[in-house]
Amino acid sequence: MEFCEKLKLLREEEGLSQSALAKALGVSQSAVAQWEAGTRKPTAQAVVAIARMFDTSADFILGLVDEKLRLVPYYKGLDEKEQTFMQAYSQLSVEKKNAVGEIVRLFLSE
């Protein structure tokens, strides 16, 4: 299965529109449409964001492995509030994740 087919399958399994996926990834709806049509390839950064969003590996998305393995959540040992924060964080666009990272670094440097 090609990347374009896998992306569409993952998106539809989650009940997301192209527009909703685009918003979550911080890209345009036309970019998602072109990825799904196979007329344009995503950046490496976008592939990582897609893999995180759908809780799978970039290898699966890129067709290097056939099994859709779910990743073990890295926040498994966190309390409920921390898990809620991490789940919300995982839905942010790359730009917003970077902004949150900068804020956290500021707090840690105090």
Number of C-alpha atoms within 10 A of each C-alpha: 10 12 19 21 15 17 20 19 13 18 18 12 10 11 11 13 14 19 16 15 20 18 16 18 22 16 15 15 17 12 17 25 17 14 18 20 14 14 10 13 16 16 9 10 10 17 20 17 21 22 21 16 19 19 16 19 20 19 16 18 25 17 13 10 12 11 12 16 12 12 12 9 11 9 14 10 9 11 9 11 9 13 16 13 11 15 14 10 14 17 18 18 19 19 11 14 14 12 12 14 12 12 11 11 11 10 9 8 6 5
